[in-house]
Amino acid sequence: MLRTVRVMHRRMFGAVFQRRLTALAVACAMSVAPALAQEMAPDAAAAGTYDLLVGTYTAGKSHGIYVYRFNAADGQVTPLSSVQTVNPSYLVVAHDYRHVYAVNELPGDNGPATEHGGISAFSFDPQAGQLTLINRVSSEGNDPCYLAFSPDGRYLLTANYSVAADPGGSFAVFPVQSDGGVAPAVLVVHHEGGGPVKGRQDNAHVHSTVFAPDGRYLFAQDLGNDKLYEYRFTNDGSRGLISPVPEGYTQMPPGSGPRHLIFDAGGRYAYLTSELTGTVTAMQYANGKLRTLQVLRLTAPGFKGKIGAGAIHLSPDGKFLYATNRGDANEIVVFSVDPYDGLLKLVGRQSTLGRTPREFAIDPTGRWLIVGNQDSDSAVVFKRDPTTGLLRNPVQLSIGSPVDFHFTPSS
């Protein structure tokens, strides 16, 4: 049974949920199975070989998801296979490394608002590097652009960015089935409102859904109305699976356009990219609350041109933070992370040698970083210095409209 909820302004936030959100988890708990975490295969870890999955936009030279074998000893990338699926612009890999999920980002900027996007589930053979479609369901919104597992692995969440005012930005919750497939959505939460930037904030735009490391809270970043919505997650259904916290949301500066949020491994600090202002915000996290500590611009002083903050990730050791800056800058910005207070310090900037770097990934060894230049049909592998955090020795790869990257054990 699908439940749809609209989130309005702050004073009505709690009341809307209390009236409309029921304990839906009980009804579907029997049909899902948790994704069991497994240790990385010892031979793959020792050999330093991984599978590299690349999601793309498919309007140009690509037709779906591409799988490569990645050698962490020398950074060499070898093509293995591909699978056809429309606009898999964001991927997530299950904890068992045997299932992969992709958004199907539709309808796109010029498509009809009546066309919903999709979520596709694939089985994955890591030894052969082969993906096989299990099923696809509606994302219950326009332009899905993000995926995340619930802490128990039973549910998959997507952020529907939505280029249309109706239905507007939303996130949806899907049970994960025992065969790895995705069941239809059991909950859709719509945000409402907008911001001051005309053309980009005319309505709500949910850009990411991120669970805190404590597993108790969900944060939904809304680029359209400059809010980080806060929800409580209760997998026993006692609060209807996802329910509001009293405060409702953390308000970000008007016109900033919050995009992606990540947490450090210790769960004490969070870091946010704000796309429209091109900034990174360091925040302190405790008991479901975020408090801003620091805001840094990605662009160099005196920079003139378009800006557009994108992806953000920490190095495996947590000592460095990286963020992409698109627009006219087309670079990765490197920050060191103070282990005592979580504050950031600029280390350097690295050109991505192409246009529109959206997502990137650091390999599990921490020695390599790969970034995609969406509008240059190229990806670049950089060697990463674990001591300084800087990137060097770029090697370019030809990939049509690369967007997202994930490393998995190859056996």
C-alpha positions as CSV (number, residue, x, y, z in Angstrom):
1,M,0.0,0.0,0.0
2,L,1.5,3.3,-1.2
3,R,1.4,6.3,1.1
4,T,2.0,9.8,-0.3
5,V,2.8,12.7,2.0
6,R,3.3,16.4,1.2
7,V,5.6,18.4,3.3
8,M,4.6,22.1,3.6
9,H,5.9,24.9,5.7
10,R,7.4,24.4,9.2
11,R,4.4,24.9,11.4
12,M,2.3,22.3,9.5
13,F,5.1,19.8,9.1
14,G,4.4,17.6,12.0
15,A,0.7,17.7,11.7
16,V,0.7,16.6,8.1
17,F,2.7,13.5,8.9
18,Q,0.7,12.6,12.0
19,R,-2.5,12.6,10.0
20,R,-1.3,10.8,6.9
21,L,1.7,8.6,7.6
22,T,0.8,5.2,9.1
23,A,2.9,2.3,10.3
24,L,3.5,0.9,6.8
25,A,6.6,-1.1,7.6
26,V,4.6,-3.9,9.2
27,A,2.7,-4.6,6.0
28,C,5.8,-5.1,3.9
29,A,8.3,-6.4,6.4
30,M,7.7,-10.0,5.5
31,S,8.4,-9.4,1.8
32,V,11.8,-8.0,2.2
33,A,15.2,-9.4,3.2
34,P,18.1,-7.4,4.7
35,A,21.2,-7.0,2.6
36,L,23.8,-8.9,4.6
37,A,27.2,-7.2,4.9
38,Q,30.1,-9.4,3.8
39,E,33.8,-9.0,4.2
40,M,35.8,-8.0,1.1
41,A,37.1,-11.0,-0.6
42,P,40.7,-11.6,0.7
43,D,42.2,-12.5,-2.7
44,A,40.7,-9.3,-4.3
45,A,42.0,-7.1,-1.4
46,A,45.4,-8.7,-1.5
47,A,45.7,-8.5,-5.3
48,G,44.3,-5.0,-5.4
49,T,41.9,-5.7,-8.2
50,Y,38.4,-4.3,-8.3
51,D,35.4,-4.0,-10.5
52,L,34.7,-0.4,-11.5
53,L,31.0,0.4,-12.3
54,V,30.3,3.5,-14.3
55,G,26.8,5.1,-14.7
56,T,26.2,7.4,-17.6
57,Y,23.7,9.6,-19.5
58,T,22.5,7.7,-22.6
59,A,21.4,10.5,-24.9
60,G,24.8,10.5,-26.6
61,K,27.5,7.9,-26.9
62,S,26.5,5.7,-24.0
63,H,23.8,3.0,-23.6
64,G,23.9,2.2,-19.9
65,I,26.2,1.0,-17.2
66,Y,29.8,0.0,-18.0
67,V,31.9,-2.4,-16.0
68,Y,35.7,-2.3,-16.0
69,R,38.5,-4.2,-14.1
70,F,40.6,-1.8,-12.1
71,N,44.2,-2.7,-11.0
72,A,45.0,-0.7,-7.9
73,A,48.7,-1.5,-8.3
74,D,49.1,0.6,-11.3
75,G,45.7,2.3,-12.0
76,Q,45.1,0.4,-15.2
77,V,41.5,0.2,-16.4
78,T,40.3,-2.7,-18.6
79,P,36.8,-2.9,-20.2
80,L,34.7,-5.9,-19.2
81,S,31.1,-5.5,-20.1
82,S,28.1,-3.2,-20.2
83,V,24.3,-3.4,-19.8
84,Q,21.7,-1.3,-21.5
85,T,19.5,0.9,-19.4
86,V,18.3,4.5,-19.8
87,N,20.2,7.3,-18.0
88,P,21.7,5.4,-15.0
89,S,23.1,8.6,-13.6
90,Y,23.4,7.3,-10.0
91,L,24.3,3.8,-8.8
92,V,24.5,2.0,-5.5
93,V,25.9,-1.4,-4.7
94,A,24.4,-3.7,-2.1
95,H,26.4,-4.8,0.9
96,D,26.7,-8.3,-0.5
97,Y,28.3,-6.9,-3.7
98,R,26.0,-9.2,-5.7
99,H,23.3,-6.6,-6.6
100,V,23.5,-3.2,-8.1
101,Y,20.8,-0.5,-8.4
102,A,20.5,2.4,-10.7
103,V,18.2,5.3,-11.2
104,N,16.7,5.9,-14.6
105,E,16.7,9.7,-14.7
106,L,13.6,10.6,-16.7
107,P,12.0,12.6,-18.2
108,G,15.0,15.1,-18.3
109,D,14.9,18.8,-18.9
110,N,12.7,18.6,-22.0
111,G,10.5,15.6,-21.2
112,P,6.8,15.7,-20.1
113,A,6.1,16.0,-16.4
114,T,3.8,13.0,-16.7
115,E,6.7,10.7,-17.4
116,H,8.2,9.3,-14.2
117,G,11.7,8.0,-13.8
118,G,12.6,4.5,-12.8
119,I,14.7,2.4,-10.4
120,S,16.4,-0.6,-12.0
121,A,17.8,-3.6,-10.0
122,F,20.5,-5.9,-11.4
123,S,22.2,-9.0,-10.2
124,F,26.0,-8.8,-10.5
125,D,28.6,-11.4,-11.0
126,P,31.8,-9.7,-9.8
127,Q,34.2,-12.4,-11.2
128,A,32.9,-12.0,-14.7
129,G,32.0,-8.4,-14.2
130,Q,28.5,-9.0,-15.6
131,L,25.2,-7.2,-14.8
132,T,21.8,-8.8,-15.4
133,L,18.5,-6.9,-15.1
134,I,16.1,-8.2,-12.4
135,N,13.4,-5.7,-12.6
136,R,12.5,-2.0,-12.9
137,V,9.9,0.0,-11.0
138,S,8.6,3.6,-11.2
139,S,10.5,6.1,-9.1
140,E,7.1,7.8,-8.4
141,G,8.6,11.1,-9.4
142,N,10.5,13.0,-12.0
143,D,14.3,12.8,-12.5
144,P,15.5,10.4,-9.8
145,C,19.1,11.4,-9.1
146,Y,20.2,9.6,-5.9
147,L,20.0,6.2,-4.2
148,A,20.6,5.1,-0.6
149,F,20.0,2.0,1.4
150,S,18.3,2.1,4.8
151,P,20.6,1.1,7.6
152,D,19.1,-2.4,7.9
153,G,19.3,-2.9,4.1
154,R,15.6,-3.6,3.7
155,Y,14.7,-0.4,1.9
156,L,16.1,1.6,-1.0
157,L,15.4,5.3,-1.1
158,T,15.6,7.6,-4.1
159,A,15.6,11.4,-4.4
160,N,13.3,12.6,-7.2
161,Y,14.8,16.0,-8.3
162,S,11.8,16.9,-10.5
163,V,12.0,19.6,-13.1
164,A,8.3,20.1,-12.9
165,A,6.4,22.1,-10.2
166,D,3.7,19.4,-10.1
167,P,4.4,16.9,-8.5
168,G,7.5,18.7,-7.4
169,G,10.6,17.3,-5.6
170,S,10.1,14.1,-3.5
171,F,11.8,11.1,-2.1
172,A,10.4,7.5,-2.3
173,V,11.0,4.3,-0.3
174,F,11.1,0.9,-1.9
175,P,11.3,-2.5,-0.2
176,V,14.2,-4.7,-1.4
177,Q,13.0,-8.2,-2.2
178,S,14.7,-11.5,-1.3
179,D,15.9,-12.0,-4.9
180,G,17.4,-8.6,-5.0
181,G,14.7,-7.0,-7.0
182,V,12.9,-3.8,-6.0
183,A,9.2,-3.8,-5.0
184,P,7.0,-0.8,-5.8
185,A,7.3,2.3,-3.5
186,V,5.5,2.1,-0.2
187,L,6.0,5.7,0.7
188,V,6.4,9.0,-1.3
189,V,7.1,12.2,0.5
190,H,6.7,15.4,-1.5
191,H,8.4,18.7,-0.5
192,E,6.9,22.1,-1.3
193,G,8.2,25.7,-1.5
194,G,11.0,27.3,-3.4
195,G,13.9,29.7,-3.1
196,P,15.1,33.1,-4.5
197,V,17.1,31.8,-7.5
198,K,14.8,32.0,-10.5
199,G,14.9,29.1,-12.8
200,R,16.6,26.8,-10.3
201,Q,14.5,27.2,-7.2
202,D,11.0,27.7,-8.6
203,N,9.9,24.6,-6.7
204,A,11.3,21.9,-4.4
205,H,14.2,19.8,-5.8
206,V,15.2,16.8,-3.5
207,H,18.8,16.0,-4.5
208,S,19.9,13.4,-1.9
209,T,18.7,11.2,0.9
210,V,21.4,10.3,3.5
211,F,21.2,8.3,6.7
212,A,23.2,9.4,9.6
213,P,25.8,6.8,10.8
214,D,23.8,6.2,14.0
215,G,21.1,4.7,11.7
216,R,18.3,6.6,13.5
217,Y,17.9,9.7,11.2
218,L,17.4,10.5,7.6
219,F,18.4,13.8,6.0
220,A,16.8,14.8,2.6
221,Q,18.7,17.7,1.0
222,D,16.4,20.0,-1.0
223,L,18.1,22.3,-3.5
224,G,14.9,24.0,-4.3
225,N,14.0,25.4,-0.9
226,D,17.4,25.4,0.8
227,K,16.4,22.9,3.5
228,L,17.9,19.8,5.0
229,Y,14.8,17.9,6.0
230,E,15.2,15.7,9.1
231,Y,13.3,12.4,9.6
232,R,13.4,9.7,12.2
233,F,13.9,6.1,10.9
234,T,12.2,3.3,12.8
235,N,12.4,0.0,10.9
236,D,10.0,-1.8,13.3
237,G,7.2,0.4,12.0
238,S,6.4,1.9,15.4
239,R,6.6,5.4,14.0
240,G,5.5,4.5,10.4
241,L,9.1,3.7,9.2
242,I,9.9,7.4,8.5
243,S,8.5,10.2,10.6
244,P,9.3,13.9,11.2
245,V,11.4,15.3,14.0
246,P,9.8,18.3,15.9
247,E,12.1,20.9,14.3
248,G,11.3,19.6,10.8
249,Y,14.4,20.8,9.0
250,T,17.7,22.7,9.1
251,Q,17.5,25.9,7.2
252,M,20.4,26.7,4.9
253,P,21.2,30.2,3.5
254,P,18.7,31.4,0.9
255,G,19.8,30.7,-2.6
256,S,22.5,28.2,-1.6
257,G,21.0,25.1,-3.1
258,P,22.1,22.2,-0.8
259,R,23.0,19.1,-2.9
260,H,25.0,16.3,-1.3
261,L,25.6,15.5,2.4
262,I,28.2,13.0,3.8
263,F,29.2,12.0,7.3
264,D,32.6,11.2,8.7
265,A,33.3,7.6,9.9
266,G,33.0,8.6,13.5
267,G,29.5,10.2,13.0
268,R,30.6,13.4,14.6
269,Y,30.8,15.7,11.6
270,A,28.9,16.1,8.3
271,Y,29.9,18.0,5.1
272,L,27.5,19.5,2.6
273,T,28.0,20.8,-0.9
274,S,25.7,23.7,-1.9
275,E,25.4,23.8,-5.6
276,L,24.2,27.3,-6.3
277,T,26.7,29.1,-4.1
278,G,29.6,26.7,-4.8
279,T,30.4,26.1,-1.2
280,V,31.2,23.3,1.2
281,T,29.8,23.5,4.7
282,A,31.3,21.7,7.7
283,M,28.7,20.7,10.3
284,Q,28.7,19.1,13.7
285,Y,26.3,16.2,14.2
286,A,24.7,14.8,17.4
287,N,21.4,13.1,18.1
288,G,19.8,14.0,14.8
289,K,20.9,17.7,14.9
290,L,23.2,19.5,12.5
291,R,25.1,22.7,13.5
292,T,27.1,24.7,11.0
293,L,30.8,25.2,11.9
294,Q,32.3,26.5,8.7
295,V,31.5,27.6,5.2
296,L,34.1,27.6,2.5
297,R,33.9,28.6,-1.2
298,L,35.2,26.2,-3.8
299,T,36.3,28.8,-6.2
300,A,39.6,30.7,-5.9
301,P,39.5,34.3,-4.8
302,G,38.6,36.6,-7.7
303,F,37.2,33.8,-9.8
304,K,34.7,35.1,-12.5
305,G,32.4,32.6,-14.2
306,K,29.7,30.0,-13.5
307,I,29.9,27.9,-10.4
308,G,28.2,24.7,-9.5
309,A,29.3,22.5,-6.5
310,G,28.7,18.8,-7.1
311,A,29.9,15.6,-5.5
312,I,31.7,15.4,-2.2
313,H,33.6,12.4,-0.6
314,L,36.2,11.8,2.1
315,S,39.3,9.8,1.6
316,P,39.2,6.3,3.1
317,D,41.4,7.4,6.0
318,G,39.2,10.4,6.6
319,K,42.1,12.9,6.4
320,F,41.1,14.7,3.2
321,L,37.8,15.8,1.7
322,Y,37.3,16.3,-2.1
323,A,34.5,18.2,-3.9
324,T,33.8,18.8,-7.6
325,N,33.2,22.3,-8.8
326,R,31.5,22.4,-12.2
327,G,30.4,25.6,-14.1
328,D,33.4,27.2,-15.6
329,A,35.9,26.0,-13.0
330,N,35.8,22.2,-13.8
331,E,38.0,21.2,-11.0
332,I,38.3,19.0,-7.9
333,V,39.0,21.0,-4.7
334,V,41.0,19.3,-2.0
335,F,40.7,20.0,1.7
336,S,42.5,18.6,4.8
337,V,40.2,17.6,7.7
338,D,41.2,18.5,11.3
339,P,40.8,15.3,13.3
340,Y,40.0,17.3,16.5
341,D,37.3,19.7,15.4
342,G,36.3,18.5,11.9
343,L,37.2,21.9,10.3
344,L,38.5,22.1,6.7
345,K,41.6,23.7,5.3
346,L,42.2,24.2,1.6
347,V,45.0,22.1,0.2
348,G,44.7,22.6,-3.5
349,R,42.7,22.6,-6.7
350,Q,43.0,20.1,-9.6
351,S,41.6,20.6,-13.1
352,T,39.6,17.6,-14.2
353,L,40.8,18.2,-17.8
354,G,37.3,18.3,-19.1
355,R,33.9,19.8,-18.7
356,T,31.2,19.3,-16.1
357,P,32.8,17.0,-13.5
358,R,29.8,15.6,-11.6
359,E,30.7,12.5,-9.6
360,F,33.9,10.8,-8.7
361,A,35.2,7.9,-6.5
362,I,38.3,7.0,-4.6
363,D,39.4,3.4,-4.8
364,P,39.4,1.3,-1.6
365,T,43.2,1.5,-1.3
366,G,43.1,5.3,-1.3
367,R,45.7,5.5,-4.0
368,W,43.5,6.5,-7.0
369,L,40.7,8.9,-7.8
370,I,38.5,8.7,-10.9
371,V,36.3,11.6,-12.0
372,G,33.9,11.8,-14.9
373,N,33.7,14.8,-17.3
374,Q,30.0,14.5,-18.3
375,D,30.2,17.0,-21.2
376,S,33.6,15.9,-22.5
377,D,32.8,12.2,-22.8
378,S,35.9,11.4,-20.7
379,A,36.9,10.1,-17.3
380,V,40.3,10.8,-15.7
381,V,42.2,8.6,-13.3
382,F,44.5,10.5,-10.9
383,K,47.2,9.0,-8.7
384,R,46.4,10.3,-5.2
385,D,49.1,11.2,-2.6
386,P,47.9,9.8,0.7
387,T,50.2,12.2,2.6
388,T,49.3,15.5,1.0
389,G,46.0,14.6,-0.6
390,L,47.0,16.0,-3.9
391,L,46.3,14.5,-7.3
392,R,48.8,13.9,-10.1
393,N,49.7,11.8,-13.1
394,P,46.3,12.0,-14.9
395,V,45.3,9.3,-17.4
396,Q,42.2,10.0,-19.6
397,L,39.6,7.4,-20.6
398,S,37.0,7.7,-23.3
399,I,33.5,7.1,-21.8
400,G,30.4,8.7,-23.1
401,S,28.8,11.1,-20.6
402,P,30.2,9.4,-17.5
403,V,28.4,10.4,-14.3
404,D,28.8,8.0,-11.4
405,F,31.5,5.6,-10.2
406,H,31.7,2.7,-7.8
407,F,34.5,0.2,-6.9
408,T,33.6,-3.3,-5.8
409,P,35.7,-6.4,-5.1
410,S,36.3,-8.4,-8.3
411,S,35.8,-11.8,-6.7
